[in-house]
Structures are given as C-alpha cells and as structure tokens.
C-alpha cells in the first residue's frame, strides 16, 4: 500500500492555505494619497483598493493602478466653534499650549505640548481613558447650522470641485470636541426642547441620547445632500472623534462605507479588538441594510511625540485579530504606513493580491 503520509500532508496543507485565504483582507480604504507614480504603485501592491485623492492627477494615478479614488475630504460646518464646560476648555488650552509664550521656538513648544498630552493621557480623539479629554482642534457647532445652510454651501463647493472619475467623497471629523456634546446656548436650548417634548428628565443618559440623535442626524443629512447633488457618488465616513456615550454608533449612519475604530493608535487588548471587530462587522446592517461596516486600524510609525507608535509586528498581530474576528474590509490611517518599509510587507501579506503559486507535485508544500 502506498505511503499515505505525503498525500495526507498535502491535503492538510491545502486546507490550511484555504483557511488562510478565506481570512485575507479583500478591500482596504486608505487614508493616504497616491502623490506620484511610485507611491500609487506601492499602495496598490500593499492592498489598497480605495483611496482618497486631492486632484485629477491623483485620481488618474489611482485608477491606473486599479484603485478607486474618492475626493477628500468633507469636515463639518457651523456658525461658531463648539463650546465646552469650563474645565474642558481649560484642558484644551493646556494640551494645545495656548498659554505658552508665542515666541517660543516651535521645537521647544512642541516638546512641552507633547509632555502635557502624555501627562493628561490625551488619546487624540479616540478611546479616551481620562475623565476629561478634548481634541487638538476646535470643531464647528454643526448642531447650530439651522437648515444646514453652511454645510450645504461647503458640500456644494466640494462636490463641484471633485475631479472627473472619482467614485465619491470621504467624510471625517464629524463629532464633538469634548466627545460628549456642545454646550453653546443654541445647543442647550435645543436640548431643553428635546427633553420637554418627550417628558424626559435632564440626566446624563438623556443628554447622550439628544447629542447622539443630533450627531447621527447631521451625518445622514450630509449624506443625503451629497446623494442629491451626485446620485452616483458613494460616501465613505470615518466615525471620528469618539462619542464617549456610544463609541460604536456608526451603524446608525447611512454611509455606503462606514469605518469604526477596532484598533486605535494606542494599544488595545486583544479582547477589545476582537469584540469591536465582531460588532462593527456583525451589526453593520442593523439600521441600514446596504451599509458596509469597516474595521478601522490606526497606525503611527513616527516616534518622538505623544501619539503611540506601532511596530510592524504589532500591526501584524492586530490584523490577525481583525481577520480572525471576521474583518474582510479594512480602513487604515495613517495611510502612508501602508507603503513604509517594514509595514508595507505586513500589509501586502494580509491585504495584497495573492501571488501565483507553483503547482503542487503532491509531495508537500511548495515555495512561493
């Protein structure tokens, strides 16, 4: 009887290859730019399939290498900056060094700012761990943009400038500077009416429901206006900054593609990455059956500041967790990490097109 071991080994190896192939990332939305021919080719090789562009030249480069281009990027509009509680305003000034001497050299100034952000456990808009955390920038009060007059004007301008051949637009930074809500007189007045009309008490839970309703409503109104102007456009959104009362609210948004954080720039434990990925993928259709829920992966590769750095090995581990939890579509920022040495090889392994393999002779694994 012929020795069955080589055949059995070949079958087991083939099964392992099939399982690995089934766990590959098949689509990647990249927050990077195909700035030149070499970059565009490298993004495509790393697995980027959808990418933001700034002009017609970049759109053409993206399409040349088989990527879908989206015009970037809409951020919210409003009549004034959002207002926060006094202690939150103080926090914002402190972590942004607004009290420092403006004559300080930039290097010295940023050294102080980064030290302060580390001291305050600043998380750059995602996965807050301190009781108070604020963005590095002021966001406009979109809740006060009655009739969306400013928003529609900004969208109309963006859509009119979109290069020929782009598939749609990217949206980002739609949220609250303090991750909870805006406390300007207009917002507080609308909050009081919201509570009175529903007979609700002024509790943290009911305030959160109001601010989430306004947040989701604004996102959907933006998407509706884009579709009105360009019915052919797809809308890609990154749910950011974090809304602390409900961080994974993004499945309520009617975007075609909705990226929600499953692995932020700072270290998350394996269980959290697994849990968030399963929610983003598994609950993508709870409110909008045609929406695609996308796990978002944050990657910073540049040391020396207050934003955590991930090594290629850490990125590989997180991609293992995301794919094991069912992630097959991915969103990556900083997108330039995908083409950086060391990181490029990781993304190509998990997201790039599979390379042709030598035919098996039936006696064991082949090299490729």
C-alpha positions as CSV (number, residue, x, y, z in Angstrom):
1,X,0.0,0.0,0.0
2,X,1.5,3.4,-1.0
3,X,2.6,5.6,1.9
4,X,-0.4,7.9,2.6
5,X,1.6,10.4,4.7
6,X,2.7,12.7,1.9
7,X,-0.8,12.8,0.4
8,X,-2.3,13.5,3.9
9,X,0.2,16.2,4.5
10,X,-0.6,17.8,1.1
11,X,-4.3,17.7,1.9
12,X,-3.8,19.3,5.3
13,X,-1.5,22.0,3.9
14,X,-4.0,22.8,1.1
15,X,-6.7,23.1,3.8
16,X,-4.5,25.5,5.8
17,X,-3.9,27.6,2.7
18,X,-7.7,27.7,2.0
19,X,-8.4,28.8,5.6
20,X,-5.7,31.5,5.3
21,X,-7.1,32.7,2.0
22,X,-10.6,32.9,3.5
23,X,-9.2,35.2,6.3
24,X,-7.5,37.6,4.0
25,X,-8.4,41.3,3.8
26,X,-10.1,41.8,0.4
27,X,-10.7,45.5,0.4
28,X,-8.8,48.4,2.0
29,X,-9.9,52.0,2.3
30,X,-6.7,54.0,2.7
31,X,-6.3,57.5,4.2
32,X,-3.3,58.2,2.2
33,X,-2.6,60.0,-1.2
34,X,-1.2,58.5,-4.4
35,X,1.1,61.5,-4.7
36,X,3.2,60.1,-7.6
37,X,3.5,57.0,-9.8
38,X,5.8,55.2,-7.4
39,X,3.5,55.8,-4.4
40,X,0.4,54.8,-6.3
41,X,2.0,51.5,-7.4
42,X,3.2,50.8,-3.9
43,X,-0.2,51.5,-2.4
44,X,-1.8,49.1,-4.8
45,X,0.8,46.4,-4.1
46,X,0.2,46.8,-0.4
47,X,-3.5,46.1,-0.9
48,X,-5.2,49.5,-1.0
49,X,-8.3,49.3,-3.2
50,X,-10.0,52.6,-2.3
51,X,-8.0,55.8,-1.7
52,X,-8.5,59.5,-1.2
53,X,-7.2,61.9,-3.8
54,X,-6.8,65.7,-4.0
55,X,-7.0,66.4,-7.7
56,X,-7.4,64.9,-11.2
57,X,-3.8,63.8,-11.4
58,X,-4.0,61.7,-8.3
59,X,-7.4,60.3,-9.4
60,X,-5.8,59.2,-12.7
61,X,-2.9,57.6,-10.8
62,X,-5.3,55.7,-8.5
63,X,-7.2,54.3,-11.5
64,X,-4.0,53.5,-13.4
65,X,-3.1,51.1,-10.6
66,X,-6.6,49.6,-10.1
67,X,-7.7,51.7,-7.1
68,X,-11.0,53.5,-6.7
69,X,-10.5,57.2,-6.0
70,X,-12.6,59.4,-3.6
71,X,-12.3,63.1,-3.3
72,X,-11.1,64.2,0.1
73,X,-12.4,65.3,2.5
74,X,-15.6,66.9,4.0
75,X,-15.5,68.1,7.6
76,X,-18.4,69.7,9.4
77,X,-19.6,73.4,9.1
78,X,-21.3,75.6,11.6
79,X,-21.7,79.3,12.6
80,X,-19.3,79.2,15.5
81,X,-17.0,76.9,17.4
82,X,-18.4,74.3,19.8
83,X,-18.5,75.3,23.5
84,X,-17.4,73.1,26.3
85,X,-17.6,73.1,30.1
86,X,-15.0,75.4,31.8
87,X,-12.8,72.5,32.9
88,X,-12.9,71.1,29.3
89,X,-12.0,74.5,27.8
90,X,-9.0,74.7,30.3
91,X,-7.9,71.2,29.3
92,X,-8.0,72.1,25.6
93,X,-5.9,75.2,26.2
94,X,-3.4,73.2,28.3
95,X,-2.8,70.3,25.9
96,X,-2.5,72.7,23.0
97,X,-0.1,75.0,24.7
98,X,-2.3,78.1,24.2
99,X,-0.9,79.6,27.4
100,X,2.7,79.3,26.2
101,X,4.8,82.3,25.0
102,X,4.1,82.5,21.3
103,X,7.7,83.5,20.8
104,X,8.9,80.0,21.9
105,X,10.7,78.1,19.1
106,X,8.5,75.5,17.6
107,X,10.6,72.6,18.7
108,X,10.6,73.7,22.3
109,X,6.9,74.5,22.2
110,X,6.0,71.1,20.8
111,X,8.2,69.3,23.4
112,X,6.2,71.0,26.2
113,X,2.9,70.2,24.4
114,X,3.7,66.5,23.9
115,X,4.8,66.2,27.6
116,X,1.4,67.8,28.6
117,X,-0.5,65.4,26.4
118,X,1.2,62.4,27.9
119,X,0.6,63.8,31.4
120,X,-3.1,64.2,30.7
121,X,-3.4,60.8,28.9
122,X,-4.6,62.5,25.7
123,X,-5.8,60.0,23.2
124,X,-6.1,62.1,20.0
125,X,-9.8,61.8,19.7
126,X,-10.3,58.1,20.2
127,X,-10.7,55.7,23.1
128,X,-10.5,58.3,25.9
129,X,-9.2,57.0,29.2
130,X,-9.1,60.2,31.3
131,X,-12.3,61.7,32.6
132,X,-11.7,64.8,30.5
133,X,-10.1,64.7,27.1
134,X,-10.5,67.1,24.2
135,X,-9.5,67.3,20.6
136,X,-6.4,69.2,19.4
137,X,-8.6,71.4,17.3
138,X,-11.9,73.2,17.7
139,X,-14.8,71.8,15.7
140,X,-17.6,74.0,14.5
141,X,-21.1,73.6,16.0
142,X,-22.9,71.7,13.3
143,X,-26.0,71.4,15.5
144,X,-26.4,75.2,15.2
145,X,-26.2,75.1,11.4
146,X,-30.0,75.5,11.1
147,X,-31.3,74.5,7.7
148,X,-27.7,73.2,7.0
149,X,-27.1,76.5,5.2
150,X,-23.3,76.5,5.8
151,X,-23.0,72.7,5.5
152,X,-24.7,72.7,2.1
153,X,-22.6,75.5,0.8
154,X,-19.5,73.7,1.8
155,X,-20.7,70.4,0.3
156,X,-21.7,72.1,-2.9
157,X,-18.3,73.6,-3.3
158,X,-16.6,70.3,-2.6
159,X,-18.8,68.3,-5.0
160,X,-18.3,70.9,-7.7
161,X,-14.5,70.6,-7.4
162,X,-14.5,66.8,-7.4
163,X,-12.3,65.6,-10.3
164,X,-13.7,63.6,-13.1
165,X,-13.7,59.8,-12.4
166,X,-13.9,59.8,-8.6
167,X,-16.4,57.4,-7.1
168,X,-17.5,59.7,-4.2
169,X,-16.2,61.6,-1.2
170,X,-14.7,60.9,2.2
171,X,-16.1,62.4,5.5
172,X,-14.3,62.9,8.7
173,X,-14.2,64.9,12.0
174,X,-18.0,64.9,12.4
175,X,-18.3,64.9,16.2
176,X,-17.9,66.8,19.4
177,X,-14.7,68.5,20.6
178,X,-15.1,67.1,24.1
179,X,-16.5,63.7,22.8
180,X,-19.9,64.3,24.5
181,X,-21.7,67.4,23.2
182,X,-21.7,71.1,22.6
183,X,-22.9,73.5,25.3
184,X,-23.4,76.7,23.4
185,X,-26.8,78.5,24.0
186,X,-28.3,77.2,20.8
187,X,-27.5,73.5,21.6
188,X,-28.7,73.8,25.2
189,X,-31.9,75.4,24.0
190,X,-32.5,72.5,21.6
191,X,-31.6,70.1,24.4
192,X,-34.3,71.6,26.7
193,X,-36.9,71.3,23.9
194,X,-35.9,67.7,23.2
195,X,-36.3,66.8,26.9
196,X,-39.6,68.7,27.3
197,X,-41.2,67.3,24.2
198,X,-40.5,63.8,25.4
199,X,-41.2,64.4,29.0
200,X,-37.7,63.3,29.9
201,X,-35.6,64.3,32.9
202,X,-32.2,66.1,32.4
203,X,-30.0,63.1,33.0
204,X,-26.6,62.1,31.5
205,X,-28.4,59.3,29.6
206,X,-31.0,61.6,28.1
207,X,-28.4,64.2,27.2
208,X,-26.4,61.5,25.5
209,X,-29.5,60.4,23.5
210,X,-30.0,64.0,22.4
211,X,-26.4,64.5,21.3
212,X,-26.3,61.2,19.5
213,X,-29.5,62.0,17.7
214,X,-28.1,65.3,16.5
215,X,-24.8,63.6,15.5
216,X,-26.4,60.8,13.5
217,X,-29.0,63.2,12.0
218,X,-26.2,65.6,10.8
219,X,-24.2,62.7,9.3
220,X,-27.3,61.4,7.4
221,X,-28.3,64.9,6.3
222,X,-24.8,65.4,4.8
223,X,-25.0,62.1,3.0
224,X,-28.5,62.9,1.7
225,X,-27.2,66.2,0.3
226,X,-24.3,64.5,-1.4
227,X,-26.6,62.0,-3.0
228,X,-29.0,64.8,-4.1
229,X,-26.1,66.6,-5.9
230,X,-24.4,63.4,-7.2
231,X,-26.7,60.3,-7.0
232,X,-23.7,58.3,-8.4
233,X,-21.4,59.2,-5.5
234,X,-20.6,56.7,-2.8
235,X,-19.9,58.2,0.7
236,X,-17.1,56.9,2.9
237,X,-17.1,58.0,6.6
238,X,-14.7,57.6,9.4
239,X,-16.6,57.8,12.7
240,X,-14.4,60.3,14.5
241,X,-14.0,61.8,17.0
242,X,-15.2,59.3,19.5
243,X,-18.6,59.8,21.0
244,X,-18.0,58.6,24.5
245,X,-21.5,57.6,25.5
246,X,-21.8,55.3,22.4
247,X,-18.4,54.8,20.6
248,X,-19.8,52.4,18.0
249,X,-22.9,54.4,16.9
250,X,-21.7,54.4,13.3
251,X,-24.1,51.6,12.2
252,X,-26.9,54.3,12.6
253,X,-25.3,56.3,9.8
254,X,-26.4,55.7,6.3
255,X,-23.0,56.0,4.6
256,X,-22.2,53.4,1.9
257,X,-18.9,52.6,3.8
258,X,-18.6,53.3,7.5
259,X,-15.2,52.9,9.2
260,X,-15.4,52.4,13.0
261,X,-12.4,52.0,15.2
262,X,-11.5,48.5,16.3
263,X,-7.8,49.2,17.0
264,X,-6.9,52.8,17.8
265,X,-3.4,54.2,17.7
266,X,-2.8,53.4,21.3
267,X,-2.5,49.8,22.5
268,X,-5.8,47.9,22.9
269,X,-6.0,44.5,24.5
270,X,-6.8,41.5,22.2
271,X,-10.3,41.0,23.6
272,X,-11.3,44.6,22.9
273,X,-10.1,44.4,19.3
274,X,-11.9,41.1,18.8
275,X,-15.1,42.4,20.4
276,X,-15.2,45.7,18.5
277,X,-14.4,44.0,15.2
278,X,-17.2,41.5,15.7
279,X,-19.7,44.3,16.5
280,X,-18.7,46.5,13.5
281,X,-18.9,43.6,11.1
282,X,-21.9,41.8,12.7
283,X,-24.1,44.8,13.3
284,X,-23.4,46.8,10.2
285,X,-26.9,46.2,8.8
286,X,-28.9,46.8,12.0
287,X,-30.2,50.2,10.7
288,X,-29.1,50.3,7.0
289,X,-29.1,47.0,5.1
290,X,-26.8,48.2,2.3
291,X,-24.2,49.8,4.5
292,X,-20.7,48.2,4.8
293,X,-19.2,48.2,8.3
294,X,-15.4,48.6,8.1
295,X,-13.0,47.9,11.0
296,X,-10.7,51.0,11.3
297,X,-7.0,50.5,12.2
298,X,-4.9,53.4,13.4
299,X,-1.2,53.2,12.7
300,X,1.5,55.8,13.7
301,X,5.1,54.8,12.8
302,X,6.8,58.1,13.7
303,X,8.3,58.2,17.3
304,X,9.1,61.3,19.3
305,X,5.6,62.7,20.1
306,X,2.7,61.9,22.3
307,X,0.9,59.6,19.8
308,X,1.8,56.0,20.4
309,X,3.9,54.1,17.9
310,X,3.1,50.7,16.5
311,X,5.7,48.4,15.1
312,X,5.1,46.2,12.1
313,X,4.9,43.3,14.4
314,X,2.1,45.0,16.4
315,X,0.2,45.8,13.2
316,X,0.5,42.1,12.0
317,X,-0.8,40.9,15.4
318,X,-3.8,43.3,15.2
319,X,-4.5,42.2,11.6
320,X,-4.5,38.6,12.8
321,X,-7.1,39.5,15.4
322,X,-9.2,41.6,13.0
323,X,-9.3,38.8,10.3
324,X,-10.0,36.1,12.9
325,X,-13.0,38.2,14.1
326,X,-14.4,38.3,10.6
327,X,-12.9,41.5,9.2
328,X,-12.5,41.3,5.4
329,X,-12.7,45.0,4.6
330,X,-10.3,47.4,6.4
331,X,-9.8,51.2,6.8
332,X,-6.3,52.4,7.5
333,X,-4.9,55.7,8.8
334,X,-2.2,57.0,8.6
335,X,-2.4,55.5,5.2
336,X,1.2,56.3,4.4
337,X,2.1,53.4,6.8
338,X,0.9,51.0,4.2
339,X,3.9,51.9,1.9
340,X,6.6,52.4,4.6
341,X,9.4,49.9,4.8
342,X,8.6,47.1,7.2
343,X,4.9,48.0,7.3
344,X,4.5,47.6,3.6
345,X,5.4,43.9,3.8
346,X,2.9,43.3,6.6
347,X,0.0,44.9,4.6
348,X,1.0,43.1,1.4
349,X,0.9,39.8,3.3
350,X,-2.6,40.4,4.7
351,X,-4.2,42.7,2.1
352,X,-2.2,42.5,-1.1
353,X,-3.2,40.4,-4.1
354,X,-2.1,36.8,-3.7
355,X,0.9,35.9,-5.8
356,X,0.7,32.9,-8.2
357,X,1.9,29.7,-6.6
358,X,3.9,26.9,-8.2
359,X,1.8,23.8,-8.9
360,X,1.9,21.2,-6.3
361,X,3.6,17.9,-7.2
362,X,1.6,16.2,-4.4
363,X,4.6,15.6,-2.1
364,X,4.3,18.6,0.2
365,X,4.3,22.3,0.3
366,X,5.7,24.4,-2.5
367,X,7.6,27.7,-2.0
368,X,6.3,31.0,-3.5
